Amino acid sequence: MRVLCFGSVNLDHIYNVQEFVKPGETCKALSVETHCGGKGFNQAVAAAKAGLPVSLAGCIGGDGREFLKNCQQVGIDTSYLRQVEEPTGSAVIQVNQRGENCILLYGGANQTVTRAQINQTLDAFEPGDVLILQNEICELAYLVEEGARRGLRIALNPSPMNDQITRTMLEKVTWLFVNEVEAEQLCGASDPEECLCRLQQMCPEGAIVLTLGSAGSCYCRSGTVTRQSAFRVQAVDTTAAGDTFTGYFLAVMLKTDDPKRALQTASKAAAIAVTQKGAFDSIPWLEEVEAAQM
């Protein structure tokens, strides 16, 4: 079995602020940092640090060499990462003193993915392999369609939510990863139980992984629900929490087929991630997660 994460690569410009800037307001940042990020890159890193052999596909600009270096550091195969003329995608992230964030995203090279690149990449994979997707690159519907047609198991995190995410797409998904806001946007319900029920109907052949912040997380497949409480920590930066959770959940699930263990390990990894700044640097290694006492 092989794992392909076909997704976004972004340079994250993180501004630590007292409070988020309001319309018409100019505020002084407490500090500024630049880190490698993007949901595709983050999820690939999390899965690799959790012990999966991962390939990363997508597009970077000439300013994206740091990503290649970081991928090499954690053992991610970059054979399918293409350099294009557009600059690497970027994000301006405000992080307040409570560890909350708000993000302004520029697609850049992420929006240059072509169907020819998708076909060439997917040709290297076989039925039963895993395709991890998010919603920060173009041609997502084609990726899902082609991945499913070729017999790949698809893990989809439809973030950021927009009208690209369709019911037809969800019907082909093996694992759907959503937080409570995304779940409500998809199914129109705010109650977690109702969300799980409606989302399961939208993904009849797949499983739902729903994260609920401080209320924990849950996994639902064929009407059976597994729940996990959140680990209590002092959050510093929540930027990569969801991506860390996704990568770790898949890594443990693919190795053990045990949703309870996958939820627990993913929750612990995400809790560790939010205690540190940045994305790449904050995602813990499996040894750190297993050793953590929470």
C-alpha positions in Angstrom: 0.0 0.0 0.0 1.2 3.5 -0.9 -0.1 6.9 0.3 -0.3 10.0 -2.0 -1.1 13.4 -0.6 -2.1 15.6 -3.5 -2.5 19.0 -2.0 -1.5 22.5 -1.2 1.9 24.0 -0.3 1.9 27.4 1.3 4.4 29.7 2.8 2.8 30.8 6.1 3.4 34.4 7.3 2.3 34.3 10.9 1.6 37.5 12.8 1.2 37.1 16.5 -1.3 39.8 17.7 -3.0 40.9 20.8 -6.4 40.6 19.0 -7.5 40.2 15.4 -7.5 43.3 13.3 -10.9 44.8 12.7 -12.1 46.5 9.4 -10.4 49.9 9.1 -8.1 49.3 12.0 -4.2 49.3 12.1 -2.6 47.3 14.8 0.9 46.5 15.9 2.0 42.8 15.6 3.8 41.4 18.6 6.0 39.3 16.3 6.2 37.8 12.8 7.4 34.4 11.6 7.5 32.6 8.3 7.0 28.8 8.2 6.3 26.1 5.6 2.7 25.1 5.6 -0.4 24.5 3.5 -3.0 21.8 4.3 -1.5 19.3 1.8 2.0 19.7 3.1 0.9 19.7 6.7 -1.1 16.5 6.4 1.7 14.8 4.5 4.2 15.8 7.2 1.8 14.6 10.0 1.3 11.2 8.2 5.1 10.8 7.6 5.9 11.7 11.2 3.3 9.2 12.3 5.2 6.5 10.4 3.5 6.3 7.0 5.5 6.2 3.7 4.0 9.3 2.0 4.4 11.0 -1.4 3.5 14.6 -1.9 2.1 15.9 -5.2 1.2 19.4 -6.2 2.9 22.6 -7.4 5.5 25.0 -6.0 7.2 28.1 -7.4 10.9 28.8 -7.5 10.6 30.2 -4.0 9.6 26.7 -2.6 12.9 25.0 -2.2 12.5 25.0 1.6 9.6 22.6 1.2 11.8 20.1 -0.6 14.4 20.3 2.2 11.7 19.8 4.9 10.2 16.9 3.0 13.5 15.2 2.8 14.0 15.7 6.5 10.9 13.8 7.4 11.1 11.2 4.6 8.4 12.5 2.2 8.8 11.5 -1.5 8.7 14.7 -3.6 8.9 13.0 -7.0 5.4 14.2 -7.9 5.9 17.8 -6.7 6.2 20.1 -9.8 7.9 23.5 -10.0 6.0 26.1 -12.0 6.4 29.8 -12.9 3.8 31.0 -10.4 5.0 31.8 -6.9 4.4 29.2 -4.2 1.0 29.6 -2.5 1.0 31.8 0.6 -1.1 32.6 3.7 -1.2 35.5 6.1 -2.1 34.1 9.5 -3.1 36.2 12.6 -2.7 34.3 15.9 -4.2 36.0 19.0 -3.2 35.5 22.6 -5.7 32.7 23.0 -4.1 30.7 20.3 -6.9 31.2 17.8 -6.2 32.1 14.2 -7.6 33.7 11.1 -6.1 33.1 7.7 -5.9 35.0 4.4 -5.0 32.6 1.6 -3.4 33.2 -1.8 -3.4 30.1 -4.1 -0.4 30.9 -6.3 1.2 27.7 -7.7 -1.6 25.6 -6.0 -4.0 26.8 -8.6 -1.8 25.6 -11.6 -2.5 21.9 -11.1 -3.5 20.4 -14.5 -5.4 17.3 -15.4 -2.4 16.1 -17.3 -0.3 16.3 -14.1 -3.1 14.5 -12.2 -3.2 11.7 -14.7 0.5 11.3 -14.8 0.7 11.2 -11.0 -2.2 8.8 -10.5 -0.8 6.4 -13.1 2.0 5.6 -10.7 -0.5 4.3 -8.0 -2.6 1.2 -7.8 -6.1 0.1 -6.5 -6.1 0.1 -2.7 -3.6 2.9 -2.4 -4.7 6.0 -0.4 -5.2 9.4 -1.8 -5.3 12.3 0.7 -7.1 15.5 -0.6 -8.0 19.0 0.7 -9.7 22.0 -0.9 -6.8 24.4 -1.4 -5.9 23.3 -5.0 -7.7 23.4 -8.3 -9.2 20.4 -10.1 -10.4 18.8 -6.9 -13.5 17.2 -8.5 -11.4 15.7 -11.2 -8.9 14.3 -8.6 -11.7 12.6 -6.7 -13.3 11.3 -9.9 -10.1 9.8 -11.2 -8.9 8.5 -7.9 -12.2 6.7 -7.4 -12.2 5.4 -10.9 -8.7 3.9 -10.4 -9.8 2.2 -7.1 -7.9 4.4 -4.7 -9.2 5.0 -1.2 -9.9 8.7 -0.8 -9.5 10.7 2.4 -11.0 14.1 1.9 -10.8 17.2 4.2 -13.1 19.7 2.3 -11.4 22.8 3.8 -11.8 25.6 3.1 -15.4 24.9 2.3 -16.9 26.3 -0.9 -19.2 25.3 -3.7 -16.6 23.0 -5.2 -17.6 20.4 -2.6 -20.6 18.5 -4.1 -22.6 15.5 -3.0 -21.4 13.5 -6.0 -17.9 14.0 -4.8 -18.7 12.9 -1.2 -20.3 9.7 -2.4 -16.8 8.5 -3.6 -15.0 9.3 -0.3 -13.6 6.6 2.0 -12.9 8.9 4.9 -14.5 12.4 5.3 -12.7 14.7 7.8 -14.7 17.7 8.9 -14.8 20.1 11.9 -18.1 21.2 13.4 -18.3 24.3 11.2 -17.6 22.4 8.0 -20.0 19.7 9.0 -22.8 22.3 9.4 -21.9 23.9 6.1 -22.2 20.6 4.4 -25.3 19.2 5.9 -27.2 22.2 7.4 -27.3 20.8 11.0 -25.5 22.1 14.1 -26.2 19.2 16.5 -23.2 16.7 16.2 -25.5 13.6 16.3 -27.6 15.0 13.5 -24.5 16.0 11.6 -23.1 12.5 11.8 -26.4 11.0 10.6 -26.8 13.4 7.6 -23.1 13.1 6.6 -23.3 9.3 6.7 -26.2 9.5 4.3 -24.1 11.7 2.0 -21.1 9.3 2.3 -22.9 5.9 2.3 -19.7 3.9 1.5 -17.4 5.9 3.7 -16.6 6.9 7.3 -17.1 10.3 8.9 -14.4 11.7 11.2 -15.8 14.8 13.0 -13.7 17.0 15.2 -15.5 19.1 17.9 -12.7 21.3 19.4 -12.8 21.1 23.2 -15.7 18.6 23.0 -13.4 16.0 21.4 -13.9 14.0 18.2 -15.9 11.1 16.8 -15.8 8.5 14.1 -18.9 7.1 12.4 -19.2 4.2 10.0 -22.4 2.2 9.1 -24.2 3.8 12.0 -21.6 2.9 14.7 -20.1 5.8 16.5 -16.7 5.9 18.3 -16.0 8.9 20.6 -12.8 10.5 22.0 -12.5 13.3 24.5 -10.1 16.2 23.9 -6.8 16.4 25.7 -6.5 19.6 27.8 -3.5 21.8 27.0 -2.7 25.5 26.9 -3.0 26.4 23.2 -0.3 28.7 21.6 -1.2 28.3 17.9 -3.9 26.1 16.4 -2.8 26.6 12.8 -1.9 22.9 12.1 -4.1 21.2 14.6 -6.7 19.8 12.2 -4.0 18.7 9.7 -2.0 17.0 12.4 -5.2 15.1 13.5 -6.0 14.0 9.9 -2.5 12.7 9.2 -2.2 10.9 12.5 -5.7 9.4 12.3 -5.0 8.0 8.8 -1.6 6.6 9.8 -2.9 4.8 12.8 -6.1 3.6 11.1 -4.2 2.2 8.1 -1.8 0.3 10.4 -4.4 -1.0 13.0 -7.9 -0.6 11.6 -8.8 0.5 15.1 -10.8 3.8 15.1 -10.7 4.2 18.9 -6.9 4.0 18.9 -6.7 6.2 15.8 -8.9 8.9 17.4 -6.9 8.8 20.7 -3.5 9.0 19.0 -4.7 11.8 16.6 -6.2 13.8 19.4 -3.0 13.6 21.5 -0.9 14.6 18.5 -3.1 17.6 17.7 -3.0 18.6 21.4 0.8 18.6 21.3 0.8 20.5 18.0 -1.2 23.5 19.4 1.3 24.0 22.2 3.9 25.2 19.7 4.0 27.8 16.9 4.0 27.2 13.2 2.9 24.2 11.2 5.8 22.0 10.1 7.7 22.6 13.4 4.7 22.0 15.6 3.7 18.6 14.3 5.1 16.0 16.7 6.9 12.7 15.8 5.2 9.5 16.8 7.7 8.8 19.5 6.8 12.1 21.2 3.1 11.3 21.0 3.5 7.9 22.4 5.6 9.2 25.3 3.3 12.1 26.2 1.5 11.8 29.5 -1.9 13.5 29.2 
